[in-house]
Amino acid sequence: MHNQFMTFCLLSIIFSHSSASTASAGNWTHWRGDNGNGVAQDATPPTEWSSTKNVKWKVAIPGQGSGSPIIWEDRVYVVSGVAGAGTETPKSDSQSGQRPPRRSRSGQRGSGRSSAPLQTLQFTLFCFDRETGEQLWRRIAVESKPHQRTHSTNNFASASPCTDGKRVYAHFGSRGLFCYSMDGELQWGRDDLGRMETRNGFGEGSSPSLSGDRIIVPWDHEGQSALLSLNKLTGETIWRVKRDEPTCWATPLIIEHQGSKQIVMNGQNMARAYDFETGKELWKCGGQTQRPVASAVTHNGLVFIGSGHRGSFLGAFRPNGKGDIKGTDSVVWTIDRDTPDIASPLLSSGRLYFYKGKGGILTCLDAATGKVHFGATRVPGLDSIYASPISAGGHIYLTGRDGTTVVIKDAEKFEVIHSNSVGETVDATPAPVDNELFIRGEHHLFCISE
């Protein structure tokens, strides 16, 4: 009887641990997920919610930030620029109760630069309990007054954090890159990477990428642009290569090709790939448009790179070329209309989804051939868009700046499933994990779950 009781207890413990790990089995380690394509393979979040319906929890986040949330097991991490002591965070259009202003086709309203005075901010990393939304800890990485204004729709904490499950990295651009343990202990910080001067004072926003023992940091601006490879354990620079590029807000995509890693970067002058180990430029191709923002995606041995401001370009490339690959068979196909601006493309189930510019007009192509499944289709309820589309559970989630998320089928035919809103501005890309969807709004972090 004693042995049976002990066996029962042991099985109960094993089962409870198994159930707990299954309940939060997925992770979202980077602003576009582990593969950089915006896809959560095994997630099945809700397709219907409101500011109250299917909201598991909602927690206020002080300050301003549009970096996307990342999730590791039972924790959620987000960043924000919080007003320092004795200062007030300037109110945005939505905070003052006004609808974000319509913009011209170029996305600008006048210069687009904020007229608010520069203030000292506490650049902060927050950690929340995934089950309850309780704040577990917050760490002020640095307290600093930004040296340059930003766009009226941008803020000073728009880069997303990333994690390898052992450390979490918060990138605040010119303010520095900081590495913490998962429990919030500072491991190292780099505040000596430089100072960016971005085009038209539009601000910073590129996110770093993790792979192996490296963290890859983009540094494109109006000064000497560069790409950096740092040791993720120590923060030491492994290599830094100069880039002949003006300001670009894209995030590096790391791929494998014939047993070696490449770093693929968008750029106004050229789309380029670099050797992961040495930083050597491997191939490049022109055709991009001004001030690119969209990041590359990859599928079945191809990489896809595009931009859509004051022009239109999207291309599919084989990463086997050397030097300038324009006009070679390394360029599989290109298109010159309806291509994405701020939001990056989504690559799911062999289909490439992207917006026209930053408006709510969606195109879906066959990634291998460029054949159009549905083209230039207006998504009802979506207007101005910064967040990139994501895929989970056979659905595509399309989020606009007014907080509306339209869910459509992940299919060759355009079909709307539901339209939802959290009731506040959303510029960050949502994060789907397991049966939950995490949305970083202008004022709150939401956990959407049935």
Buried (B, 14 or more C-beta within 10 A) or exposed (E): EEEEEEEEEEEEEEEEEEEEEEEBEBBBBBBBBBBBBBBBEEBBBBBEBEBEEBBBBBBEBBBBBBBBBBBBBBBBBBBBBBBBEEBEBBEBBBBEEEEBEEBEEEBBBEEBBBEBEBBBBBBBBBBBBBBEBEBBEBBEBBBBEBEBBBBBBBBBBBBBBBBBEEBBBBBBBBBBBBBBEBEBEEBBBBBEBBEBEBBBBBBBBBBBBBBEEBBBBBBBBEBEBBBBBBEBBEBEBBBBBEBEBBBBBBBBBBBEBEEEBBBBBBBBBBBBBBBBEEBEBBBBBBBBBBBBBBBBBBBEBBBBBBBBBEEBBBBBBBBBBEEEBBEBEBBBBBBEEBBBBBBBBBBBEEBBBBBBBBBBBBBBBBBBEBEBBBBEBEBEBBBBBBBBBBBBBEBBBBBBBBBBBBBBBBBBEBEEBEBBBBBBBBBBBBBBBBBBBBBBBBBBBBBBBE
